[in-house]
Amino acid sequence: MTARIRVESGGRVAPDAEASGELDARHGSFVLLPTAPDLVAALRQPPEGGRSRGPRVVLIGDASGFPISDLIAFLSQSRWSGTMRLHAPGGERTVVLKDGEVHGASSEDPADRLTEFLVRLGHAPRHDVEEALRDNPPSRVGRALVDRGLLQPHDLWACVTQQVSDIFHAIVLAREGTFTLVDQEPEEKTGPTVQLSTQSLLMDAIRKIDELQHFRQRIPHGRIYVTKKRPSDGKLHPDEDRLLGLANGQRTVLELAQAAKLSEFDATKILFRLLEGGYASVSELKHGEVAAPTRGRASGRGAESEPAVRVVATFEEIFAEIAREVVSKGMAREFLEAANAALASRTLSESPVLVGLKLGPDGRFDARKVLEAYARARPTLGSEPVASLRQALSDVMFFLLFQAGELLESRADEDLARRVKDLLATLD
């Protein structure tokens, strides 16, 4: 896939020479499909059918909208052969399947290089690896160390299988990016050739998915910034110490993982422990950066530098979506009166972040006041204050959905619930 196009401002498409030929062969009318920002897809109208020659993309999708683990389980059961690629902010990762089993993997992430696994797992000191790299390409370093008597063959195998497993897990754990399936194995070698059980790898990945859901309560995604709150006190493990030293508020979780030569999962797990111990904090903004106002209501000070701003903005949009649906049916007055009466009575939630909360005619509320209340109450909200904020706003949301359900017809109520679910998913 080397043909490239550039979409310029104004929507003009500028193809390179190879892409120009590909597009010319497909001249006609196409419908542009709604996709994630990293993916452009178009469907010919009317369809003409036909088959392409050579390796082709047989499936393409959005990792945030479909669980990759389910797809790989299907590919394993159907004994599919080909290549899966995940194109994500951390770089492209590839896994090769043959008859449904994993036969190799590769990655653009420096932390996924075999040389890093050799050092990280303690099978070779870095100076030996660097010396071998001077005389050999990266793909031959492991074999060169074996030939020099510096590495046992079974240790090389352990590193190779761990490398493939970690790349596989990174693909399965991905919650953003675009995946593609190509129906033939690439001619070029993508990495060490192995044969590992896809089902075993999936079982291990599912365990990590469960752990990651727990970590996501405090580290919602890999693009959030990490800042050291207090220095190491001698009680941290070496890997915790190393990451804490790198957490200067200017690096995201993904960037910290790359700097420490760790997978995103391992870095997230370590950072979660640091957050729990009060050694670090996370923010949607770089340290010292000021947030833009949220719809003219919230400026970038104090609480706005926390993940709370995303939670508040998302629930404000959810409340407005519910109100829009009710208003369109001419039932705004009774809906808003019931909602504000319930808020004033504090029966929906006793959380201090909701004190004084009131919905306007469009269902929105004063985000600044909620964020200021959150900042004041944060010391009393336990070890996961953002989760407490989200729970309080969720309590209000469930009441609003209940009240809307009393006023709307069944189909409109179901459609509204589906839209609200989609908005909530942006926080996960």
Buried (B, 14 or more C-beta within 10 A) or exposed (E): EEEEBEEEEEEEEEBEEEBEEEEEEEEEEEEEEEBBEEBEBEEEEEEEEEEEEEBEBEEBBBBBEEEBBEBBBEBBEEEBBBBBBBBBBBBBBBBBBBEBBBBBBBBEBEBBBBBBBBBBEEBBEEEBBEBBBEEBEEEEBBBBBBEEEBBEEEBBEBBBBBBBBBBBBBBBBBBBBBBBBBBEBBEEEBBBEBEBEBBEBBEBBBEBBEBBEEBBBBBBBBEBBBBBBEEBEEEBEEBBBBBBEBBEBBBBBBBBBBBBBBBBBBBBBBBBBBBEBEBBBBBBBBBEEEBEEBEEBBBBEBBBBBBBBBBBBBBBBBBBBBBBBBBEEEBBEEBBEBBBEBBEEEEBBEBBBBBEBEBEEEBBBBBBBBBBBBBBBBEEBEEBBBBBBBBBBBBBBEBBBEBBBEBBEEEBBEEBBEBBEEBBEEBE
